[in-house]
Amino acid sequence: MIVENVVLSHDFIWTDIERPLKGDLAFIESEFGLPRMLLLDSVRPGHLPKYELSENCHFFLLRMYDSKNLFTDLDAQMVTSKLAIFIQGEKVVSIHQKSFVPLRKFADIQGSPGFPENSRDLIHQLFRLCILSFEEALSQLKLNYEAFERIVLSKEPGTLSHTMVYEFRRKLYIIKGVIQHTQQTLQSSRNFWSEHSTLHQDIKENLEQLYFRLESLGQNFDQLFALNLNINEQRNNDVMKVLTVFASVMLPLTFIASFYGMNFDHLPGLHTTKGFVGAILIMATTSFVTIWFFSKKKWFRPSM
């Protein structure tokens, strides 16, 4: 467990705790006077963003995007990391399992413009850090979308990988779900922001903008995927059209050949050289007329 007093001032006190174990909770509980059940929530892996008000503190559980996750990680626990925040008046305690570089930077900018002046301002900054962390996820998803777009719209389109499509949709769904829960957390904590409505509104707008961009990306991908299905279906239709035209050309020839292949002695022209030449001419004429008719109807042209 790493305990660091990030900020010690007369305005507010911020203590950051990194990688606590369950055995450390008793010390944290006695040292800072925090509710044990909420401390357990801060170290359990499966919780989504939420807000709770206990007898002696406000509790926020937020999630930040983990830039070290793999694109094949398809679980909220692997894609994001938890940040638990306890607020007791002007005392703030943050708890997290992974090292967050943005949190470390706070200690380096104390006294500079824009540094939090009170606990509410600090929580506002931490919310913004969590929101901004998802910009990297959005950029990664955009790159994957552009790769899909190049495949679908190329002159010789390939086949979209079903695995890549599933991973893209799954990760997008996870991130949207985390953002939605963060919005609900902000909504349920509106009393916490009663005297700082501008900070509350700023977080709300940032979350809405991020969710709108994710929603737009998802809708664009759905349209792109539908276009890919239509292109593949049209390609299959063109193949069937060629086979149908070929069969239509061959059908009269097959009929004539089978007619003269019957085991009868008395067929017109069967025992003369003129009969053979006539059959060839009839077959050639039939093929020419059929091809001319299909060409006039523009059936040889591809649909797209």
C-alpha positions as semicolon CSV with decimal commas, in nm:
position;residue;x (nm);y (nm);z (nm)
1;M;0,000;0,000;0,000
2;I;0,131;0,345;-0,095
3;V;-0,010;0,641;0,101
4;E;0,073;0,991;-0,019
5;N;-0,047;1,327;0,104
6;V;-0,085;1,488;-0,238
7;V;-0,217;1,816;-0,097
8;L;-0,174;1,952;0,255
9;S;-0,303;2,306;0,285
10;H;-0,536;2,517;0,493
11;D;-0,798;2,496;0,215
12;F;-0,826;2,115;0,189
13;I;-0,633;1,794;0,249
14;W;-0,603;1,523;-0,018
15;T;-0,458;1,183;0,063
16;D;-0,404;0,932;-0,215
17;I;-0,381;0,556;-0,143
18;E;-0,250;0,321;-0,412
19;R;-0,279;-0,059;-0,425
20;P;-0,430;-0,126;-0,082
21;L;-0,488;-0,485;0,024
22;K;-0,787;-0,611;0,220
23;G;-0,560;-0,636;0,521
24;D;-0,496;-0,260;0,496
25;L;-0,864;-0,167;0,524
26;A;-0,867;-0,181;0,904
27;F;-0,582;0,071;0,918
28;I;-0,749;0,299;0,662
29;E;-1,079;0,275;0,848
30;S;-0,925;0,375;1,181
31;E;-0,688;0,635;1,037
32;F;-0,941;0,823;0,824
33;G;-1,271;0,720;0,984
34;L;-1,418;0,580;0,661
35;P;-1,712;0,334;0,644
36;R;-1,587;-0,023;0,610
37;M;-1,853;-0,132;0,360
38;L;-1,759;0,151;0,124
39;L;-1,391;0,066;0,170
40;L;-1,470;-0,289;0,062
41;D;-1,642;-0,150;-0,248
42;S;-1,324;0,039;-0,332
43;V;-1,116;-0,281;-0,354
44;R;-1,372;-0,523;-0,497
45;P;-1,323;-0,560;-0,873
46;G;-1,672;-0,561;-1,018
47;H;-1,834;-0,229;-0,924
48;L;-1,949;0,026;-1,181
49;P;-1,954;0,405;-1,121
50;K;-2,184;0,510;-0,838
51;Y;-2,242;0,768;-0,563
52;E;-2,337;0,704;-0,201
53;L;-2,390;0,930;0,098
54;S;-2,304;0,782;0,436
55;E;-2,330;0,934;0,782
56;N;-1,990;1,101;0,772
57;C;-1,879;1,119;0,409
58;H;-1,968;1,135;0,042
59;F;-1,848;0,841;-0,169
60;F;-1,780;0,841;-0,543
61;L;-1,673;0,534;-0,736
62;L;-1,548;0,630;-1,083
63;R;-1,376;0,442;-1,364
64;M;-1,087;0,554;-1,583
65;Y;-0,986;0,402;-1,915
66;D;-0,683;0,175;-1,877
67;S;-0,448;0,254;-2,166
68;K;-0,253;-0,068;-2,102
69;N;-0,547;-0,295;-2,182
70;L;-0,543;-0,506;-2,497
71;F;-0,802;-0,456;-2,769
72;T;-0,910;-0,813;-2,708
73;D;-0,993;-0,731;-2,344
74;L;-1,370;-0,734;-2,349
75;D;-1,466;-0,681;-1,987
76;A;-1,526;-0,355;-1,799
77;Q;-1,286;-0,467;-1,527
78;M;-1,002;-0,511;-1,781
79;V;-1,083;-0,211;-1,998
80;T;-1,116;0,036;-1,709
81;S;-0,972;0,087;-1,360
82;K;-1,154;0,202;-1,048
83;L;-1,101;0,527;-0,862
84;A;-1,274;0,550;-0,524
85;I;-1,310;0,895;-0,365
86;F;-1,418;0,975;-0,008
87;I;-1,505;1,335;0,086
88;Q;-1,534;1,446;0,449
89;G;-1,578;1,822;0,444
90;E;-1,246;1,952;0,315
91;K;-1,071;1,616;0,352
92;V;-1,046;1,394;0,044
93;V;-0,917;1,037;0,029
94;S;-0,872;0,862;-0,306
95;I;-0,811;0,488;-0,339
96;H;-0,711;0,300;-0,653
97;Q;-0,533;-0,024;-0,746
98;K;-0,336;0,101;-1,046
99;S;-0,099;0,392;-1,075
100;F;-0,261;0,690;-1,252
101;V;-0,008;0,930;-1,398
102;P;-0,255;1,224;-1,404
103;L;-0,299;1,193;-1,027
104;R;0,076;1,208;-0,974
105;K;0,093;1,530;-1,176
106;F;-0,130;1,712;-0,928
107;A;0,154;1,733;-0,676
108;D;0,374;1,902;-0,938
109;I;0,133;2,183;-1,024
110;Q;0,034;2,302;-0,676
111;G;0,008;2,677;-0,662
112;S;-0,024;2,712;-1,039
113;P;-0,334;2,857;-1,212
114;G;-0,610;2,603;-1,247
115;F;-0,509;2,400;-0,944
116;P;-0,812;2,300;-0,728
117;E;-0,893;2,555;-0,461
118;N;-1,126;2,338;-0,254
119;S;-1,257;1,982;-0,227
120;R;-1,544;2,038;-0,473
121;D;-1,305;2,179;-0,728
122;L;-1,080;1,876;-0,675
123;I;-1,367;1,630;-0,734
124;H;-1,453;1,825;-1,049
125;Q;-1,094;1,784;-1,171
126;L;-1,096;1,411;-1,091
127;F;-1,420;1,369;-1,285
128;R;-1,258;1,545;-1,581
129;L;-0,953;1,319;-1,558
130;C;-1,177;1,014;-1,580
131;I;-1,367;1,158;-1,876
132;L;-1,053;1,264;-2,062
133;S;-0,902;0,918;-2,016
134;F;-1,166;0,782;-2,255
135;E;-1,040;1,007;-2,535
136;E;-0,769;0,750;-2,600
137;A;-1,031;0,475;-2,624
138;L;-1,234;0,685;-2,865
139;S;-0,928;0,750;-3,083
140;Q;-0,851;0,378;-3,092
141;L;-1,208;0,294;-3,190
142;K;-1,198;0,559;-3,464
143;L;-0,883;0,404;-3,611
144;N;-1,051;0,064;-3,619
145;Y;-1,361;0,216;-3,779
146;E;-1,150;0,382;-4,050
147;A;-0,980;0,046;-4,119
148;F;-1,324;-0,117;-4,158
149;E;-1,431;0,169;-4,385
150;R;-1,130;0,122;-4,615
151;I;-1,208;-0,250;-4,647
152;V;-1,575;-0,197;-4,726
153;L;-1,535;0,096;-4,969
154;S;-1,229;-0,033;-5,156
155;K;-1,264;-0,137;-5,521
156;E;-1,183;-0,493;-5,426
157;P;-1,342;-0,519;-5,082
158;G;-1,225;-0,795;-4,856
159;T;-1,421;-0,974;-4,589
160;L;-1,456;-0,807;-4,250
161;S;-1,319;-1,024;-3,973
162;H;-1,608;-1,142;-3,756
163;T;-1,372;-1,139;-3,457
164;M;-1,269;-0,776;-3,517
165;V;-1,631;-0,669;-3,564
166;Y;-1,733;-0,839;-3,240
167;E;-1,441;-0,690;-3,045
168;F;-1,515;-0,342;-3,180
169;R;-1,883;-0,357;-3,090
170;R;-1,814;-0,513;-2,750
171;K;-1,556;-0,252;-2,647
172;L;-1,780;0,029;-2,770
173;Y;-2,069;-0,116;-2,567
174;I;-1,852;-0,141;-2,253
175;I;-1,729;0,218;-2,276
176;K;-2,077;0,353;-2,344
177;G;-2,205;0,159;-2,043
178;V;-1,938;0,308;-1,816
179;I;-2,017;0,659;-1,941
180;Q;-2,389;0,603;-1,884
181;H;-2,327;0,488;-1,526
182;T;-2,103;0,791;-1,473
183;Q;-2,386;1,016;-1,593
184;Q;-2,623;0,846;-1,349
185;T;-2,364;0,892;-1,073
186;L;-2,345;1,262;-1,149
187;Q;-2,724;1,290;-1,152
188;S;-2,765;1,111;-0,817
189;S;-2,500;1,336;-0,657
190;R;-2,660;1,668;-0,756
191;N;-2,709;1,763;-0,390
192;F;-2,332;1,731;-0,344
193;W;-2,291;2,004;-0,610
194;S;-2,573;2,228;-0,480
195;E;-2,336;2,520;-0,412
196;H;-2,119;2,454;-0,718
197;S;-2,370;2,423;-1,001
198;T;-2,122;2,544;-1,265
199;L;-1,884;2,255;-1,186
200;H;-2,173;2,009;-1,202
201;Q;-2,286;2,151;-1,537
202;D;-1,934;2,135;-1,680
203;I;-1,899;1,765;-1,594
204;K;-2,245;1,697;-1,733
205;E;-2,165;1,863;-2,065
206;N;-1,834;1,678;-2,099
207;L;-2,005;1,344;-2,037
208;E;-2,283;1,424;-2,285
209;Q;-2,032;1,523;-2,555
210;L;-1,831;1,205;-2,503
211;Y;-2,142;0,986;-2,508
212;F;-2,270;1,161;-2,823
213;R;-1,940;1,092;-3,003
214;L;-1,949;0,728;-2,898
215;E;-2,312;0,697;-3,006
216;S;-2,235;0,857;-3,344
217;L;-1,942;0,622;-3,397
218;G;-2,164;0,325;-3,315
219;Q;-2,437;0,438;-3,556
220;N;-2,183;0,499;-3,833
221;F;-2,040;0,153;-3,782
222;D;-2,386;-0,006;-3,794
223;Q;-2,452;0,171;-4,126
224;L;-2,110;0,066;-4,257
225;F;-2,172;-0,295;-4,155
226;A;-2,515;-0,289;-4,324
227;L;-2,350;-0,149;-4,640
228;N;-2,094;-0,430;-4,627
229;L;-2,374;-0,687;-4,609
230;N;-2,551;-0,522;-4,905
231;I;-2,230;-0,520;-5,112
232;N;-2,166;-0,888;-5,041
233;E;-2,527;-0,973;-5,122
234;Q;-2,506;-0,775;-5,448
235;R;-2,181;-0,952;-5,537
236;N;-2,352;-1,287;-5,484
237;N;-2,644;-1,169;-5,700
238;D;-2,403;-1,077;-5,981
239;V;-2,250;-1,423;-5,967
240;M;-2,593;-1,583;-5,983
241;K;-2,682;-1,355;-6,275
242;V;-2,379;-1,475;-6,473
243;L;-2,464;-1,837;-6,402
244;T;-2,825;-1,779;-6,502
245;V;-2,728;-1,613;-6,830
246;F;-2,482;-1,891;-6,908
247;A;-2,748;-2,154;-6,835
248;S;-2,999;-1,968;-7,052
249;V;-2,754;-1,966;-7,344
250;M;-2,676;-2,334;-7,307
251;L;-3,035;-2,451;-7,260
252;P;-3,144;-2,429;-7,632
253;L;-2,817;-2,592;-7,739
254;T;-2,872;-2,875;-7,493
255;F;-3,226;-2,921;-7,626
256;I;-3,111;-2,944;-7,990
257;A;-2,825;-3,179;-7,902
258;S;-3,049;-3,405;-7,698
259;F;-3,316;-3,401;-7,970
260;Y;-3,074;-3,527;-8,234
261;G;-2,924;-3,772;-7,990
262;M;-3,245;-3,978;-7,966
263;N;-3,228;-4,337;-8,092
264;F;-3,453;-4,300;-8,398
265;D;-3,356;-4,373;-8,756
266;H;-3,599;-4,137;-8,925
267;L;-3,504;-3,785;-8,814
268;P;-3,481;-3,497;-9,065
269;G;-3,123;-3,459;-9,188
270;L;-2,992;-3,737;-8,965
271;H;-2,814;-3,926;-9,244
272;T;-2,694;-3,626;-9,450
273;T;-2,408;-3,378;-9,412
274;K;-2,658;-3,093;-9,456
275;G;-2,833;-3,200;-9,139
276;F;-2,516;-3,161;-8,936
277;V;-2,439;-2,821;-9,087
278;G;-2,799;-2,711;-9,034
279;A;-2,791;-2,814;-8,667
280;I;-2,469;-2,619;-8,613
281;L;-2,619;-2,310;-8,780
282;I;-2,935;-2,335;-8,572
283;M;-2,734;-2,368;-8,252
284;A;-2,506;-2,077;-8,344
285;T;-2,803;-1,857;-8,440
286;T;-2,986;-1,945;-8,120
287;S;-2,679;-1,858;-7,910
288;F;-2,627;-1,528;-8,095
289;V;-2,991;-1,422;-8,058
290;T;-2,993;-1,512;-7,688
291;I;-2,671;-1,320;-7,619
292;W;-2,796;-1,020;-7,822
293;F;-3,122;-1,016;-7,629
294;F;-2,946;-1,027;-7,289
295;S;-2,703;-0,758;-7,402
296;K;-2,990;-0,533;-7,512
297;K;-3,153;-0,578;-7,171
298;K;-2,814;-0,485;-7,011
299;W;-2,810;-0,806;-6,808
300;F;-2,435;-0,848;-6,858
301;R;-2,356;-0,526;-6,668
302;P;-2,276;-0,551;-6,296
303;S;-2,534;-0,401;-6,063
304;M;-2,283;-0,161;-5,902
